[in-house]
Amino acid sequence: MKVADAMNEHVPHIETGTKVTEAARKLARTGVADLAVVDGHGRFLGVLSEGDLLRAVLPAFSDLIDRDSLGKGYDLFEEARARVSDQPIEIYLIANPITVARTTTSRVPPASWPRV
């Protein structure tokens, strides 16, 4: 089976230069865990992971247990959110992921391929 026979060509994507806040909105809107990142010409550059964005704004556990209230822990989250929300997504880009050509023949059934 060729990769093209099972691939989805309509993958949610975002352009370089987009701010983290807009990327987070698009992740929420589309319900996907990763966005393809493309340049202004639509060339694939990498992947933006929801998990990487979450780790950027979640306080370290050790910082949370040093606080004496949940509200103070939430303040840490808000500080991190404010710090990263206007950053460009390139900071969190997984660049040069392993890719295959659509004409590649797979000996592995599509049901066992990783979900993107």
C-alpha positions, 0 to 999 in steps of 0.5 A: 500500500502506498502512503498516499492511499491512507494519508490525510491531505487536509491536515490542520496547519499554521504559518510561521510567525503566528503567536502562541495564543493563536496557535492554542486557539487553533488547537482547541478549535480543531481538536487535534494534538499537533499542527503542521507548521508551514512557511508563507509558501505552504512548505512544511517545516515541522510540527507544533505539539499541544503538549509542548505548549502546555509544558511551556505554561504549566508551572513545575510541580516543585514550584506548586508544592512550595506555595501555600494555596491553590490560588498562588499556584494559579498565579504561577500559571498565569505568569507563565501564560502571559510570558509565552502568549505573545511568543512566536511558535517557532520557539516550540517548533519540532523542526525536521520531523521524519517524513516519507513521500506519498509514493512510499510503499508501506509494509505496515498496515495503516491501522498501526501508523501513528496518529497525527 
